[in-house]
């Protein structure tokens, strides 16, 4: 089972991808593996890229480590040069028993966290991660019910989630519950995410890679224009 409060943060540092101070502050209360990565052409050997660029990459990561330290957080930095970044993220998440992976987007401020709740299956890891984040802003629990007939089930699910966050120490005044009826849940989540500083979602079958780099996560991340934290479920059978 993944470490429920650990996060893999991939950063394409050599391409100038940055982490905002607001995002670093939110992640300062969880275990962070900061992965400086550089995707290289198939014809380029990873050893060659490492020799050429690793020192430059490490200097950039050191800046982020100092930023985390300034907010009381600790981070484990590592670098990787890869021909397939998504597969590398998945492999490291499994090897390091990591609970969530960040889809990086700008985050100048985080005053609202959207937590889409699709069902009870992966509810515990999503809420455990949400409660562990160093956030004071509003937490919006959101459910897209497929029909009016299922609205009551959705409301019960949101009530259960809110109670679980409160039991984990989250101030109930910071918790809001929203329900929409929609037969296109990804669109409903994307619409709800447009005003959000951070989205915390559970991964979708069949794999980490699909939810991070597939259509659903891309659409949500694009709509939110903010970071998306993808919480992994137990994958003891992964290899």
Secondary structure, DSSP 8 states (H G I E B T S, - for coil): --EEEEEEEEE-GGGT----HHHHHHHTTSEEEEEEEEE--TTS-HHHHHHHHHHHHHHHHHHHHHHHHHTT--EEEEEEEES-HHHHHHHHHHHTTEEEEEE----S---EEEEE---STTHHHHHHHHHHS---SEEEEEEEESSGGGHHHHHHHHHHHHHHHHHTT--GGGEEEEEEE-S-HHHHHHHHGGG-SEEEEE--TT-HHHHHHSHHHHHHHHHHTSEEEEE----TT--
